[in-house]
Amino acid sequence: MIVLLPPSETKRPGGEGPPLRLEALGSPTLGPLRDALVDELITLAADRPASRQALGISASQEGEIDRNAALRSAPTLPAITRYTGVLYDALDIGSVRGAGAARARARLAVCSALFGLLRAEDPVPAYRLSATSRLPGQPTLSSRWRPLLEPVLADLSASQLVVDLRSGSYAALGRLPGAVRVEVVAEHSDGRRTVVSHFNKAHKGRLARVLATTRSEPADAAAIAAVARRSGMRVERRDNDLTVVIAA
């Protein structure tokens, strides 16, 4: 089983690993586009107004531009510890120990606008690039990634079950038919249900932790739902679509 996560805009700074080596990352067929995007971000960093516009950041966030300028020289961290934010706080990979940690690092993967598909241990620097960013003079990132990323994802799902926790913009980088998809809804006292926004990430992070560390080997959406329910989550299933229901 693979649990496919979205990245986060926020990244943990610094690192202890050597500078970026694209050839050290998994899914080597993604290397040419990774290399091109890294070069484009480094070049773009020399033009701060253009960087702010392309990356959708404010003047107070210009440290993000500095990160992009240093992409080839900055220290790295494993991808699963590089990303921060609500989902990754709930996942809390740093607190997982022993055999559970080994299972988690084998099962977790991240869909990245800069690197495509990252496995948990892939070493990456801090950077700023979102799926909705538009680099000057270039097509959309989804149109650039899809021809390369979709075959990689198809190979991944051909050999094992994939639970797709990506948000819409990252799912657009590479479609993955047949994956188990998850949404989070809030149920009100009158029975109404509404889509959860902020807490969506927290509950997906919680689910990712449960799935990444379980001793069982779920083979389908029904088994995924059963694992989640054993952890205390309320989950409904319709074919490959799971709905996590929380109280409003």
N, C-alpha and C positions, 0 to 999 in steps of 0.2 A: 504493500500500500504506500502511496505517496500522497502527502497533504500539501497542496499547492497554495501558497500564501501570496497575498499582495505585498508589495514593499511598503515602506513608510517614507513620507517626505523628510522626517527627522532621522538623522543618523548619529550613532555614537561617534565622537571625534577620536582622532589618534589611532593607535593600533600598535601591535607588537610584531606584526609580520613584515616581510620584505616588500618593496614596492611591487605594484601590479605587474603580473606576468599573465597575459591573456591566454597563453598556451597552457597555463596551469589550471584553468577553469574547465569544468565539465562541458559537455556538448560542443566539441571543437568545431562543428560545422557552423556555429554562430560566430566564430572568430572574426571573419572579415567585416561584418557589420559592427561588432563590438569595437574593433580597431578604428573603423571610420568614425563612429560616434565619439569615441574618446578624443580623437584628433579634432573633430568639429567643436567639441566643448572646450578644449584647450585654446583653440583659435578664437572662439567666441568670447572667452574670458578676457581677452585683451580689449574688448569693447564693452564697457560696463553698462551703458544705456541699452545696448542691443541685448546683452545678457539678461538684464532685468526684465525686458519685454518678453524675450523668448521663454524664460524660465518662470515668468509670472511671480516675481518677487519684488519687494520694496527696497528702497535705499538702505533701510536698517538691516536688511538681510544680505548685504554684500559679502559677508564672510562665505556665503555659499558659492560665490563666483571664485573666490580664492581657492576653495576646495577643488573646483573644476580645473583651475589653472594648474594645480599640483597633482592631477590624476596619475601621472606616470612616475611621480617621485614620492608620493605620500605613503606612509605605512598602511598596512592592510589589517583587517580583522576577518574572521570567518563570517560569511554573510548572515548567519542566524544570530550573531551577536552584534553585527553592525547596525541593524535596523532597530528603531525604538518606537515609542508611541503606544497607544491604547491597546492594540492587538498584541504587540510584543510584550507589553507589561503583563497582560493576562496569560500569555504563553509562558513567560518567566522561565526561559530555557536555562538560565543560570542556576536555578534551584533544583533541576533534575539531576539525579545522581545514578551511578552504577549502570546496570543493564538498561534501565529506562532511558538514560542519556544516550546510550549507544543506539537504541531503537529510534529515538527522536532524531538524532543526527543522520540516520539512514533514511528516514521517512520524510523529513521536511525539505521543501524546496520553495524558492521564491521566484516570482515573475518580475523581472526588472526592466524598466524602460531603457536602461543603458546596456545591460548585459544579457537580456533575454531570459534564459532559464539559469538559475543558480541553485546548486545543491547547498546544503547547510554549511558544509566545511569549505566551500569555495572562498578564497581570500580576496577581499575587495577593499578599495579605499572609500572614504566618505565622498559623496558626490551629490549633485542636485540635477535631476532630470526626471520629470513626471511623464506619464503616458500621454497627457494632453499637451505637453510642451511642443512648440513648433520651431524647429531650428531654421534660421534664415536661409532661404533659397532651397529648402529641402521639402520633400513630401511629408505627409504625416508619419509619425512613428509607427502607427498601426499598419500603414501600407508598406512600410519598409520591413517591419518585423514579420508580418504574417507569412510571406512565402518561405522564410527560413525557420521560423519558430513552430509553425503548425506541423511539419513533418517530424520534428523532434518530440513534440508533445504526443503525436500519434504513436510514435515508437514507444514512448513511455507508457501510454495507456494500453498498448497491445500486450505488454508483459505483466502489468499489475494494475490494480484498482487505483484510480486517482480521485481524491476528494478535492474539488475546486472551490476554494474560499476566496478567490479573487473578486475585486470590485469590477464594475462594468468596463471601465476604461482600460484596465489591465487584461481582462478577458478578451477585449478587442484586439490585443496584440497577437493573440494566437488562439483560435477557437479550438475547443476540445470536446467534440461530441462523445457522449458515452460516459463522461465523468459524473460523479455524484455532486450535485449542486446544492448549496445551502443558502437559505435566507432566514432572517430573524424578524419576528413580528411580536408586537406587544398586544396582549389581549386585555381589553377593558372590562370593567365589572358588568357592563351591559352586553357583553359578547362581541362588541366591535373589535376589529383588529386593525392595527396600523403598522406600517413599516418602521422599524427602528433605525435611527440614523447613527448618532454617536455611540450608543451602547451596542450597536451591531458589531463593531470591531471588538469590543470586550468579550462578547459571547462567542464570536468566531475564534478569538484567541484561546478562550477556555476550551472550546471544542477541539481546537488543534492540539492543545496539550494532552487532552484525554486520548485522542487518537494516536498521537505520536508516541505515547508511552505505554499503551496497553500491551499486555502480553499476548492477546489474541491476534489473529490475522484475518481481519474482515475481508470477505470476498465479494460483497455486494452492498447495495444501499441498505437493505434490511439489516445486515450485520453491523453496518456503521451506526444505524439508529439504535440498535440494541446496546452497543458499547456506550453510546451517549446517554441512554436511559439509565444504565447501571451507575453512571456517575451522578445521577440526580437531575439530568436535564430532561425537559419535556420536549419530545421530538415527534413530529408527524411525518409520514412518508407517502409520497405518490410517485411510483416508479423510481426514477433516479433523483427526484427532487425531495430534499429534506427541509422541513420548516422547524426551526427552534422557536418555541412559544414561551414568552416571558410575561409576567404580570405587569400591567401598565401602572 
